[in-house]
Amino acid sequence: MKKNIINDQRMMLKVADLYYNRELSQQDISDTLNISRPTISKLLKAARISGIVRVTVNDFTGRKYFHLEQAMEDAFGLKEVLIVDTADNPDATKDAIGQAGAVYLTQILRDGDIVGVSMGSTLAKMVNYPQEAFFSGVTFVPLTGGIGTLPSRLHSNAIAEGLAENFGGGFLQVHAPAMVSRIKAKTELMKEPSIKRVLKKARRADIALFGIDAPTPDSTIVKTGYINNEMLQKMAEADICGEICMNFYDRDGHTDRFAYNETVIGTPIQSLKKIPYAVAMCFGEHKVPAILGAMAGGYINVLITDLQTARLLMASREADVADEP
């Protein structure tokens, strides 16, 4: 009876030596040994399974927490997770996340893409890290209006302009507040052709970059001047835990429990579900419920955060799983 060559360890070793050590192609090995190319492929696979060949993947990309990132992707159903080191200084952590965001953008950006950007201090750090990567026909657009009392560099208009300069793209701006006092005022502003055009383009974004905030008295969202103590109290009563693009939501990702969402001038948070890369850049123990709520709502599919926050998110997930019947 003819011996099955696939189970021949001597042949496995010979083929593995030619392929891995002598760097011959599978076709070259096939020609040399007079064995079909599919058989060469099967011998190489058998060599790995049997332990003759051991493949080690070394991390040369700086992704120190690759296994934790993978675990989070699986646990939360995310497309990708990037983790940076936690720094004692929050501003240093923002820098690290901003740099990671800039590098990641170069990896996913394609010619002709539309990139929507929100406001915030973490997102603004991206502008400090130009990557010398230029793309054709890319447009950066704000996801929200601006003004308020934040420094202008933290506004979506300024971030869109800064990233456009770094990546060689164009940019559009929304000359309107992020939130108004009455729905009627919003309705009138949304009729303006300049505002309507930009926000329509933002809804067609290929990539969205945004922060996640928690409605606390010292949060950035309160520092915008749009949120007062009365509104914070109403958020607490409605179990609101997070904010994305000036849209507020509860722990299940629901936005309909907070009427002020109807006065926001910007991209509806629901549109983030349709964007191929909805990239959240955020960190902090106080933001863990907000991040969990955003994932529950399906508003993000990529998360860039720090190690401490990542571990807290995974601990929360494991606790939830343990409580399941």
Contacts in CASP RR format, 6 or more apart in sequence:
PFRMAT RR
TARGET T0000
AUTHOR 0000-0000-0000
METHOD contacts of the structure
MODEL  1
MKKNIINDQRMMLKVADLYYNRELSQQDISDTLNISRPTISKLLKAARIS
GIVRVTVNDFTGRKYFHLEQAMEDAFGLKEVLIVDTADNPDATKDAIGQA
GAVYLTQILRDGDIVGVSMGSTLAKMVNYPQEAFFSGVTFVPLTGGIGTL
PSRLHSNAIAEGLAENFGGGFLQVHAPAMVSRIKAKTELMKEPSIKRVLK
KARRADIALFGIDAPTPDSTIVKTGYINNEMLQKMAEADICGEICMNFYD
RDGHTDRFAYNETVIGTPIQSLKKIPYAVAMCFGEHKVPAILGAMAGGYI
NVLITDLQTARLLMASREADVADEP
5 11 0 8 1.000
5 35 0 8 1.000
5 39 0 8 1.000
5 43 0 8 1.000
6 39 0 8 1.000
6 42 0 8 1.000
6 43 0 8 1.000
6 46 0 8 1.000
7 46 0 8 1.000
9 50 0 8 1.000
9 52 0 8 1.000
11 43 0 8 1.000
12 43 0 8 1.000
12 44 0 8 1.000
12 46 0 8 1.000
12 47 0 8 1.000
12 50 0 8 1.000
12 52 0 8 1.000
13 47 0 8 1.000
13 52 0 8 1.000
14 33 0 8 1.000
15 29 0 8 1.000
15 33 0 8 1.000
15 40 0 8 1.000
15 43 0 8 1.000
15 44 0 8 1.000
15 47 0 8 1.000
16 43 0 8 1.000
16 44 0 8 1.000
16 47 0 8 1.000
16 52 0 8 1.000
16 53 0 8 1.000
18 24 0 8 1.000
18 28 0 8 1.000
18 29 0 8 1.000
18 32 0 8 1.000
19 26 0 8 1.000
19 29 0 8 1.000
19 40 0 8 1.000
19 44 0 8 1.000
20 53 0 8 1.000
24 32 0 8 1.000
26 37 0 8 1.000
26 40 0 8 1.000
26 41 0 8 1.000
26 44 0 8 1.000
27 37 0 8 1.000
29 35 0 8 1.000
29 40 0 8 1.000
30 36 0 8 1.000
30 37 0 8 1.000
30 39 0 8 1.000
30 40 0 8 1.000
33 40 0 8 1.000
35 43 0 8 1.000
44 53 0 8 1.000
47 53 0 8 1.000
48 54 0 8 1.000
48 55 0 8 1.000
59 66 0 8 1.000
63 69 0 8 1.000
63 82 0 8 1.000
63 83 0 8 1.000
64 83 0 8 1.000
64 85 0 8 1.000
65 83 0 8 1.000
65 307 0 8 1.000
65 310 0 8 1.000
68 81 0 8 1.000
68 83 0 8 1.000
68 307 0 8 1.000
68 310 0 8 1.000
68 311 0 8 1.000
68 314 0 8 1.000
69 80 0 8 1.000
69 81 0 8 1.000
69 82 0 8 1.000
69 83 0 8 1.000
69 310 0 8 1.000
70 81 0 8 1.000
71 314 0 8 1.000
72 78 0 8 1.000
72 81 0 8 1.000
72 303 0 8 1.000
72 310 0 8 1.000
72 313 0 8 1.000
72 314 0 8 1.000
73 79 0 8 1.000
73 80 0 8 1.000
73 81 0 8 1.000
75 314 0 8 1.000
75 317 0 8 1.000
76 295 0 8 1.000
76 303 0 8 1.000
76 313 0 8 1.000
76 317 0 8 1.000
77 295 0 8 1.000
77 301 0 8 1.000
78 295 0 8 1.000
78 300 0 8 1.000
78 301 0 8 1.000
78 302 0 8 1.000
78 303 0 8 1.000
79 277 0 8 1.000
79 301 0 8 1.000
79 302 0 8 1.000
80 104 0 8 1.000
80 301 0 8 1.000
80 302 0 8 1.000
80 303 0 8 1.000
81 302 0 8 1.000
81 303 0 8 1.000
81 304 0 8 1.000
81 305 0 8 1.000
81 310 0 8 1.000
82 100 0 8 1.000
82 101 0 8 1.000
82 104 0 8 1.000
82 302 0 8 1.000
82 303 0 8 1.000
82 304 0 8 1.000
82 305 0 8 1.000
83 305 0 8 1.000
83 306 0 8 1.000
83 307 0 8 1.000
83 310 0 8 1.000
84 93 0 8 1.000
84 96 0 8 1.000
84 97 0 8 1.000
84 99 0 8 1.000
84 100 0 8 1.000
84 304 0 8 1.000
84 305 0 8 1.000
84 306 0 8 1.000
84 307 0 8 1.000
85 96 0 8 1.000
85 306 0 8 1.000
85 307 0 8 1.000
86 93 0 8 1.000
86 283 0 8 1.000
86 306 0 8 1.000
86 307 0 8 1.000
86 308 0 8 1.000
86 309 0 8 1.000
87 93 0 8 1.000
87 96 0 8 1.000
87 306 0 8 1.000
93 283 0 8 1.000
93 306 0 8 1.000
94 121 0 8 1.000
94 122 0 8 1.000
94 125 0 8 1.000
94 283 0 8 1.000
95 125 0 8 1.000
95 128 0 8 1.000
96 306 0 8 1.000
97 122 0 8 1.000
97 125 0 8 1.000
97 281 0 8 1.000
97 282 0 8 1.000
97 283 0 8 1.000
97 304 0 8 1.000
97 305 0 8 1.000
97 306 0 8 1.000
98 122 0 8 1.000
98 123 0 8 1.000
98 125 0 8 1.000
98 126 0 8 1.000
98 128 0 8 1.000
98 129 0 8 1.000
98 281 0 8 1.000
98 304 0 8 1.000
99 125 0 8 1.000
99 126 0 8 1.000
99 128 0 8 1.000
99 129 0 8 1.000
100 304 0 8 1.000
101 126 0 8 1.000
101 129 0 8 1.000
101 209 0 8 1.000
101 279 0 8 1.000
101 281 0 8 1.000
101 304 0 8 1.000
102 126 0 8 1.000
102 129 0 8 1.000
102 130 0 8 1.000
102 131 0 8 1.000
102 166 0 8 1.000
103 129 0 8 1.000
103 131 0 8 1.000
104 279 0 8 1.000
104 302 0 8 1.000
104 304 0 8 1.000
105 115 0 8 1.000
105 126 0 8 1.000
105 131 0 8 1.000
105 163 0 8 1.000
105 167 0 8 1.000
105 207 0 8 1.000
105 209 0 8 1.000
106 131 0 8 1.000
106 133 0 8 1.000
106 167 0 8 1.000
108 207 0 8 1.000
108 277 0 8 1.000
109 115 0 8 1.000
109 133 0 8 1.000
109 135 0 8 1.000
109 138 0 8 1.000
109 167 0 8 1.000
109 207 0 8 1.000
110 135 0 8 1.000
110 206 0 8 1.000
111 135 0 8 1.000
111 136 0 8 1.000
111 137 0 8 1.000
111 138 0 8 1.000
112 135 0 8 1.000
112 136 0 8 1.000
112 137 0 8 1.000
112 138 0 8 1.000
112 139 0 8 1.000
113 135 0 8 1.000
113 137 0 8 1.000
113 138 0 8 1.000
113 139 0 8 1.000
113 206 0 8 1.000
113 207 0 8 1.000
114 138 0 8 1.000
114 139 0 8 1.000
114 141 0 8 1.000
114 201 0 8 1.000
114 202 0 8 1.000
114 204 0 8 1.000
114 205 0 8 1.000
114 206 0 8 1.000
114 207 0 8 1.000
115 138 0 8 1.000
115 139 0 8 1.000
115 140 0 8 1.000
115 141 0 8 1.000
115 163 0 8 1.000
115 205 0 8 1.000
115 206 0 8 1.000
115 207 0 8 1.000
115 208 0 8 1.000
115 209 0 8 1.000
116 140 0 8 1.000
116 141 0 8 1.000
116 142 0 8 1.000
116 143 0 8 1.000
116 160 0 8 1.000
116 202 0 8 1.000
116 205 0 8 1.000
116 207 0 8 1.000
116 208 0 8 1.000
116 209 0 8 1.000
116 267 0 8 1.000
117 123 0 8 1.000
117 140 0 8 1.000
117 141 0 8 1.000
117 142 0 8 1.000
117 143 0 8 1.000
117 156 0 8 1.000
117 159 0 8 1.000
117 160 0 8 1.000
117 163 0 8 1.000
117 208 0 8 1.000
117 209 0 8 1.000
117 210 0 8 1.000
118 142 0 8 1.000
118 143 0 8 1.000
118 144 0 8 1.000
118 156 0 8 1.000
118 159 0 8 1.000
118 208 0 8 1.000
118 209 0 8 1.000
118 210 0 8 1.000
118 211 0 8 1.000
118 244 0 8 1.000
118 245 0 8 1.000
119 144 0 8 1.000
119 145 0 8 1.000
119 146 0 8 1.000
119 150 0 8 1.000
119 154 0 8 1.000
119 155 0 8 1.000
119 156 0 8 1.000
119 159 0 8 1.000
119 178 0 8 1.000
119 224 0 8 1.000
120 150 0 8 1.000
120 154 0 8 1.000
120 159 0 8 1.000
120 211 0 8 1.000
120 220 0 8 1.000
121 154 0 8 1.000
121 220 0 8 1.000
122 211 0 8 1.000
122 281 0 8 1.000
122 282 0 8 1.000
122 283 0 8 1.000
123 159 0 8 1.000
123 209 0 8 1.000
123 210 0 8 1.000
123 211 0 8 1.000
123 281 0 8 1.000
124 153 0 8 1.000
124 154 0 8 1.000
124 158 0 8 1.000
124 159 0 8 1.000
126 159 0 8 1.000
126 163 0 8 1.000
126 209 0 8 1.000
126 281 0 8 1.000
127 153 0 8 1.000
127 159 0 8 1.000
127 162 0 8 1.000
127 163 0 8 1.000
127 166 0 8 1.000
129 166 0 8 1.000
130 166 0 8 1.000
130 167 0 8 1.000
131 166 0 8 1.000
131 167 0 8 1.000
133 167 0 8 1.000
134 167 0 8 1.000
134 168 0 8 1.000
134 169 0 8 1.000
135 167 0 8 1.000
135 168 0 8 1.000
135 169 0 8 1.000
137 169 0 8 1.000
137 170 0 8 1.000
138 164 0 8 1.000
138 167 0 8 1.000
138 168 0 8 1.000
138 169 0 8 1.000
138 170 0 8 1.000
139 164 0 8 1.000
139 169 0 8 1.000
139 170 0 8 1.000
139 171 0 8 1.000
139 172 0 8 1.000
139 201 0 8 1.000
140 159 0 8 1.000
140 160 0 8 1.000
140 161 0 8 1.000
140 162 0 8 1.000
140 163 0 8 1.000
140 164 0 8 1.000
140 167 0 8 1.000
140 169 0 8 1.000
140 170 0 8 1.000
140 171 0 8 1.000
140 172 0 8 1.000
141 160 0 8 1.000
141 171 0 8 1.000
141 172 0 8 1.000
141 198 0 8 1.000
141 201 0 8 1.000
141 202 0 8 1.000
141 205 0 8 1.000
142 155 0 8 1.000
142 156 0 8 1.000
142 157 0 8 1.000
142 159 0 8 1.000
142 160 0 8 1.000
142 172 0 8 1.000
142 173 0 8 1.000
142 174 0 8 1.000
142 198 0 8 1.000
142 202 0 8 1.000
142 266 0 8 1.000
143 156 0 8 1.000
143 202 0 8 1.000
143 205 0 8 1.000
143 208 0 8 1.000
143 210 0 8 1.000
143 245 0 8 1.000
143 266 0 8 1.000
143 267 0 8 1.000
144 156 0 8 1.000
144 174 0 8 1.000
144 178 0 8 1.000
144 245 0 8 1.000
144 246 0 8 1.000
144 264 0 8 1.000
144 265 0 8 1.000
144 266 0 8 1.000
144 267 0 8 1.000
145 155 0 8 1.000
145 156 0 8 1.000
145 157 0 8 1.000
145 174 0 8 1.000
145 176 0 8 1.000
145 177 0 8 1.000
145 178 0 8 1.000
145 246 0 8 1.000
145 265 0 8 1.000
145 266 0 8 1.000
146 155 0 8 1.000
146 156 0 8 1.000
146 157 0 8 1.000
146 174 0 8 1.000
146 176 0 8 1.000
146 177 0 8 1.000
146 178 0 8 1.000
147 155 0 8 1.000
147 176 0 8 1.000
147 177 0 8 1.000
147 178 0 8 1.000
148 177 0 8 1.000
148 178 0 8 1.000
148 224 0 8 1.000
148 225 0 8 1.000
148 226 0 8 1.000
149 223 0 8 1.000
149 224 0 8 1.000
149 225 0 8 1.000
150 220 0 8 1.000
150 223 0 8 1.000
150 224 0 8 1.000
152 158 0 8 1.000
153 159 0 8 1.000
154 220 0 8 1.000
156 174 0 8 1.000
157 173 0 8 1.000
157 174 0 8 1.000
157 175 0 8 1.000
160 171 0 8 1.000
160 172 0 8 1.000
160 173 0 8 1.000
161 171 0 8 1.000
161 173 0 8 1.000
162 171 0 8 1.000
163 171 0 8 1.000
164 170 0 8 1.000
164 171 0 8 1.000
172 197 0 8 1.000
172 198 0 8 1.000
172 201 0 8 1.000
173 198 0 8 1.000
174 195 0 8 1.000
174 198 0 8 1.000
174 199 0 8 1.000
174 265 0 8 1.000
174 266 0 8 1.000
175 194 0 8 1.000
175 195 0 8 1.000
176 189 0 8 1.000
176 192 0 8 1.000
176 195 0 8 1.000
176 265 0 8 1.000
177 226 0 8 1.000
177 265 0 8 1.000
178 224 0 8 1.000
178 226 0 8 1.000
178 246 0 8 1.000
178 264 0 8 1.000
178 265 0 8 1.000
178 266 0 8 1.000
179 226 0 8 1.000
179 246 0 8 1.000
179 260 0 8 1.000
179 263 0 8 1.000
179 264 0 8 1.000
179 265 0 8 1.000
180 186 0 8 1.000
180 189 0 8 1.000
180 263 0 8 1.000
180 265 0 8 1.000
181 263 0 8 1.000
182 263 0 8 1.000
183 262 0 8 1.000
183 263 0 8 1.000
185 263 0 8 1.000
186 262 0 8 1.000
186 263 0 8 1.000
186 264 0 8 1.000
186 265 0 8 1.000
189 195 0 8 1.000
189 265 0 8 1.000
190 196 0 8 1.000
190 199 0 8 1.000
190 265 0 8 1.000
195 265 0 8 1.000
199 265 0 8 1.000
199 266 0 8 1.000
199 267 0 8 1.000
202 266 0 8 1.000
202 267 0 8 1.000
202 271 0 8 1.000
203 267 0 8 1.000
203 268 0 8 1.000
203 271 0 8 1.000
205 267 0 8 1.000
205 275 0 8 1.000
206 275 0 8 1.000
206 276 0 8 1.000
206 277 0 8 1.000
207 275 0 8 1.000
207 276 0 8 1.000
207 277 0 8 1.000
207 279 0 8 1.000
208 267 0 8 1.000
208 272 0 8 1.000
208 275 0 8 1.000
208 277 0 8 1.000
208 278 0 8 1.000
208 279 0 8 1.000
209 279 0 8 1.000
209 281 0 8 1.000
210 244 0 8 1.000
210 245 0 8 1.000
210 272 0 8 1.000
210 278 0 8 1.000
210 279 0 8 1.000
210 280 0 8 1.000
210 281 0 8 1.000
211 244 0 8 1.000
211 280 0 8 1.000
211 281 0 8 1.000
211 282 0 8 1.000
212 242 0 8 1.000
212 243 0 8 1.000
212 244 0 8 1.000
212 280 0 8 1.000
212 282 0 8 1.000
212 287 0 8 1.000
212 290 0 8 1.000
212 291 0 8 1.000
212 294 0 8 1.000
212 300 0 8 1.000
213 219 0 8 1.000
213 220 0 8 1.000
213 221 0 8 1.000
213 242 0 8 1.000
213 243 0 8 1.000
213 244 0 8 1.000
213 282 0 8 1.000
213 287 0 8 1.000
213 290 0 8 1.000
214 241 0 8 1.000
214 242 0 8 1.000
214 243 0 8 1.000
214 286 0 8 1.000
214 287 0 8 1.000
214 289 0 8 1.000
214 290 0 8 1.000
215 221 0 8 1.000
215 222 0 8 1.000
215 227 0 8 1.000
215 232 0 8 1.000
215 235 0 8 1.000
215 236 0 8 1.000
215 240 0 8 1.000
215 241 0 8 1.000
215 242 0 8 1.000
215 243 0 8 1.000
215 248 0 8 1.000
216 222 0 8 1.000
216 232 0 8 1.000
216 286 0 8 1.000
217 229 0 8 1.000
217 232 0 8 1.000
221 227 0 8 1.000
221 243 0 8 1.000
221 246 0 8 1.000
222 232 0 8 1.000
226 246 0 8 1.000
231 260 0 8 1.000
234 258 0 8 1.000
234 260 0 8 1.000
235 248 0 8 1.000
235 258 0 8 1.000
238 250 0 8 1.000
238 257 0 8 1.000
238 258 0 8 1.000
239 250 0 8 1.000
239 251 0 8 1.000
239 257 0 8 1.000
240 248 0 8 1.000
240 249 0 8 1.000
240 250 0 8 1.000
240 257 0 8 1.000
240 258 0 8 1.000
241 249 0 8 1.000
241 250 0 8 1.000
241 251 0 8 1.000
241 289 0 8 1.000
241 290 0 8 1.000
241 292 0 8 1.000
241 293 0 8 1.000
242 248 0 8 1.000
242 249 0 8 1.000
242 287 0 8 1.000
242 289 0 8 1.000
242 290 0 8 1.000
242 293 0 8 1.000
242 294 0 8 1.000
243 249 0 8 1.000
243 290 0 8 1.000
244 269 0 8 1.000
244 272 0 8 1.000
244 280 0 8 1.000
244 294 0 8 1.000
244 299 0 8 1.000
245 264 0 8 1.000
245 266 0 8 1.000
245 267 0 8 1.000
245 269 0 8 1.000
245 272 0 8 1.000
246 264 0 8 1.000
246 266 0 8 1.000
247 255 0 8 1.000
247 261 0 8 1.000
247 264 0 8 1.000
247 268 0 8 1.000
247 269 0 8 1.000
248 255 0 8 1.000
248 258 0 8 1.000
248 260 0 8 1.000
248 261 0 8 1.000
249 255 0 8 1.000
249 258 0 8 1.000
249 269 0 8 1.000
249 293 0 8 1.000
249 294 0 8 1.000
249 297 0 8 1.000
249 299 0 8 1.000
250 257 0 8 1.000
250 293 0 8 1.000
251 289 0 8 1.000
251 292 0 8 1.000
251 293 0 8 1.000
251 296 0 8 1.000
252 293 0 8 1.000
252 296 0 8 1.000
252 297 0 8 1.000
253 293 0 8 1.000
253 294 0 8 1.000
253 296 0 8 1.000
253 297 0 8 1.000
253 298 0 8 1.000
253 299 0 8 1.000
254 297 0 8 1.000
255 261 0 8 1.000
255 269 0 8 1.000
255 270 0 8 1.000
261 269 0 8 1.000
269 299 0 8 1.000
272 278 0 8 1.000
272 298 0 8 1.000
272 299 0 8 1.000
272 300 0 8 1.000
273 297 0 8 1.000
273 298 0 8 1.000
273 299 0 8 1.000
277 301 0 8 1.000
277 302 0 8 1.000
278 299 0 8 1.000
278 300 0 8 1.000
278 301 0 8 1.000
278 302 0 8 1.000
279 300 0 8 1.000
279 302 0 8 1.000
279 303 0 8 1.000
279 304 0 8 1.000
280 291 0 8 1.000
280 294 0 8 1.000
280 299 0 8 1.000
280 300 0 8 1.000
280 302 0 8 1.000
280 303 0 8 1.000
280 304 0 8 1.000
281 304 0 8 1.000
281 305 0 8 1.000
282 290 0 8 1.000
282 291 0 8 1.000
282 303 0 8 1.000
282 304 0 8 1.000
282 305 0 8 1.000
282 309 0 8 1.000
283 305 0 8 1.000
283 306 0 8 1.000
283 308 0 8 1.000
283 309 0 8 1.000
284 306 0 8 1.000
284 308 0 8 1.000
284 309 0 8 1.000
284 312 0 8 1.000
285 308 0 8 1.000
285 309 0 8 1.000
285 312 0 8 1.000
287 309 0 8 1.000
288 309 0 8 1.000
288 312 0 8 1.000
288 313 0 8 1.000
288 316 0 8 1.000
291 303 0 8 1.000
291 305 0 8 1.000
291 309 0 8 1.000
291 313 0 8 1.000
292 313 0 8 1.000
292 316 0 8 1.000
294 300 0 8 1.000
295 303 0 8 1.000
305 313 0 8 1.000
END
